[in-house]
Amino acid sequence: MTQKKAVMSWSSGKDSTFALARAREMGELDVVALVSSSNEEYERVAIHGTRRSIAEAQAEALGLPFIDLPLPNPCTDEIYQERMGGLVKKLRDEGVGDWVFGDLFLADVLAYRKSLFEPYGVMLHTPLWGRDTTALAQDMLAANLEAYIVTLDPKKLPAELCGARYDEAFLDALPEGVDPCGEYGEFHTVVANGPGFAKGLAFEKGEVVERSGFIYCDFLLAE
């Protein structure tokens, strides 16, 4: 079977890590690179706030090139669509007609992605789509995923959980109604080790700050 060239939309978190592993297992796609959007002013992965240097180190551990899409701060949806569209077209012209995402069940998010990508003739893949997130969280822990909470919404869960390891203790501490995978944006993670990593990354925990109503824990690559 001839594999189709694809790229992985990379957030630096657990869902991207597991979706990439699943895409590789399925065998239909040849994932040739990771693509991240970053804040060009602060050099951090969009939404998660992970340092871009960590995302680059993750790509190296996974044996894949890293493609950065810099975005201004702040970034309007019009600017995002223009820059992302330019990258999608460039990669499509280079033979990459498939993109992989770690989306789990938010139909409006997937519909937005399709509206942006499909006009370029690009096929979207969501290997984790529809999975029960309670079971998925357990599968992640069983696979020895090492991840940490890099940002959270303090309106949804305690601020002191920011920086915690994503493990059974964290899941047990989640308030009722919080998705165990954080699919509603309650929290985001950064991965130090997991399926596909040639070696794990060592992090140092930095300062915890509040920005725009969210709590962020800064992680750095250990020397």
C-alpha positions in Angstrom: 0.0 0.0 0.0 1.3 3.4 -1.0 1.2 5.8 1.9 0.0 9.3 1.5 2.2 12.1 2.7 0.8 13.9 5.7 1.7 16.4 8.4 0.6 16.4 12.0 -0.9 19.5 13.5 1.2 19.7 16.7 0.1 21.4 19.9 2.9 19.9 22.1 0.2 18.0 24.1 -1.1 14.6 24.8 -3.8 14.5 22.2 -1.4 15.3 19.4 1.0 12.7 20.7 -1.6 10.0 20.8 -3.2 11.0 17.4 0.3 10.8 15.8 0.9 7.4 17.2 -2.5 6.2 16.1 -2.0 7.6 12.6 1.3 5.8 12.3 -0.2 2.5 13.5 -3.0 2.7 10.9 -0.4 2.7 8.1 -2.3 4.8 5.6 -0.3 7.9 6.1 3.4 8.8 6.0 3.6 11.6 8.5 6.6 13.7 7.3 6.6 16.7 9.7 5.0 18.4 12.7 3.3 21.8 12.2 2.8 24.2 15.1 1.4 27.7 15.2 3.4 30.0 17.5 3.2 33.5 18.9 6.0 35.2 17.0 6.5 37.8 19.8 7.0 35.3 22.6 8.0 32.2 20.6 5.4 30.0 22.3 3.0 27.4 20.8 -0.4 29.0 20.4 -3.1 28.2 23.0 -0.9 25.9 25.1 1.8 28.5 25.8 4.6 25.9 25.5 8.0 27.2 24.6 8.7 26.6 20.9 12.1 25.1 21.8 10.2 22.3 23.6 8.0 21.6 20.5 11.2 21.5 18.4 12.8 19.0 20.9 9.6 16.9 20.8 9.9 16.8 17.0 13.5 15.7 17.2 12.6 12.9 19.7 9.9 11.8 17.3 12.3 11.8 14.3 10.3 14.4 12.4 11.1 17.8 10.9 9.4 20.8 12.7 7.5 23.4 10.7 6.6 26.6 12.6 3.8 28.9 11.5 4.5 32.3 13.3 1.4 34.3 14.2 1.3 38.0 15.4 0.2 38.9 18.9 -2.8 39.5 18.9 -3.9 37.5 15.9 -7.2 38.0 14.1 -9.0 35.1 12.5 -8.4 36.7 9.1 -4.7 36.8 9.6 -4.7 33.2 10.9 -6.6 32.0 7.9 -4.3 33.9 5.5 -1.1 32.5 7.0 -2.4 29.0 7.5 -3.9 28.9 4.1 -0.5 29.9 2.6 1.2 27.1 4.4 -1.4 24.6 3.5 -1.1 25.6 -0.2 2.7 25.4 -0.1 2.7 21.9 1.5 0.0 20.8 -1.0 2.2 21.9 -3.9 5.0 19.8 -2.3 2.7 16.7 -2.3 1.3 16.8 1.2 -2.4 16.4 0.8 -3.3 15.1 4.2 -3.3 16.6 7.7 -3.7 14.9 11.0 -5.4 16.5 14.0 -5.9 15.4 17.6 -9.5 16.5 17.9 -11.7 14.3 20.0 -15.4 15.3 19.7 -16.0 19.0 19.2 -17.9 19.1 15.9 -17.8 22.9 15.5 -14.0 22.9 15.7 -13.8 20.1 13.1 -16.2 21.9 10.8 -14.1 25.1 11.0 -11.0 23.1 10.1 -12.7 21.5 7.1 -13.9 25.0 5.9 -10.3 26.1 6.0 -8.5 23.1 4.5 -10.8 21.4 2.1 -10.8 24.3 -0.4 -7.2 23.4 -1.0 -8.0 19.8 -1.7 -6.6 18.6 1.6 -8.0 15.6 3.5 -8.3 15.9 7.3 -7.7 12.9 9.6 -8.8 12.7 13.3 -7.6 9.2 14.5 -9.0 9.8 18.0 -12.4 11.1 17.0 -15.3 9.8 19.0 -13.2 8.0 21.6 -14.6 8.0 25.1 -12.4 10.4 26.8 -12.4 8.6 30.2 -11.2 5.5 28.5 -8.7 7.5 26.4 -7.2 9.1 29.4 -6.6 5.7 30.9 -5.1 4.4 27.7 -2.7 7.4 27.7 -1.5 6.6 31.2 -1.2 2.9 30.4 1.1 3.8 27.5 3.4 5.6 30.0 2.6 9.0 28.6 4.5 11.6 30.6 2.7 14.9 30.4 2.2 18.0 32.5 -0.5 20.7 32.8 0.9 23.7 31.0 -2.3 25.9 31.2 -5.7 25.7 32.7 -8.9 27.7 33.1 -9.2 28.6 36.8 -13.0 28.9 36.4 -13.1 25.2 35.7 -10.5 23.7 38.0 -8.2 24.7 40.8 -5.3 26.9 39.8 -2.8 24.9 41.9 -3.2 22.0 39.5 -1.3 24.0 36.8 2.1 22.4 36.5 0.9 19.0 37.9 1.7 15.8 36.1 -1.2 14.3 34.1 -1.7 11.2 36.1 -4.3 9.3 38.2 -4.0 11.9 41.0 -4.7 14.7 38.6 -7.7 12.9 37.1 -9.1 12.2 40.6 -8.7 15.9 41.5 -10.8 17.1 38.5 -14.1 18.7 39.5 -17.3 17.1 38.3 -18.1 18.0 34.7 -14.4 18.6 33.6 -13.5 16.4 30.7 -10.6 14.1 31.6 -8.9 15.0 28.4 -9.7 18.7 28.7 -11.4 18.8 25.3 -13.6 21.8 26.3 -10.4 23.8 26.9 -10.4 23.3 30.7 -6.6 22.5 30.5 -3.8 21.8 28.1 -0.7 19.6 28.5 2.9 19.4 27.3 4.4 16.0 26.7 7.9 14.9 27.9 7.6 11.3 26.8 5.2 9.0 25.1 4.5 6.7 22.1 7.0 7.3 19.3 9.6 9.2 21.4 13.1 7.9 20.9 13.9 9.3 24.3 12.1 11.4 26.9 12.6 15.1 27.5 13.7 16.5 30.9 11.8 19.5 32.0 12.4 22.1 34.6 9.3 23.8 36.1 9.4 27.6 35.9 7.1 30.3 37.1 3.3 30.1 37.2 1.5 33.2 35.9 -2.0 34.4 35.1 -2.6 35.9 31.7 -6.0 36.8 30.1 -7.9 34.8 32.7 -5.8 31.6 32.3 -3.1 30.1 34.5 0.2 29.1 32.7 3.1 27.1 34.1 6.3 27.7 32.3 8.3 24.6 31.5 11.9 24.7 30.3 14.2 22.1 28.8 16.6 20.9 31.5 20.2 21.6 30.9 
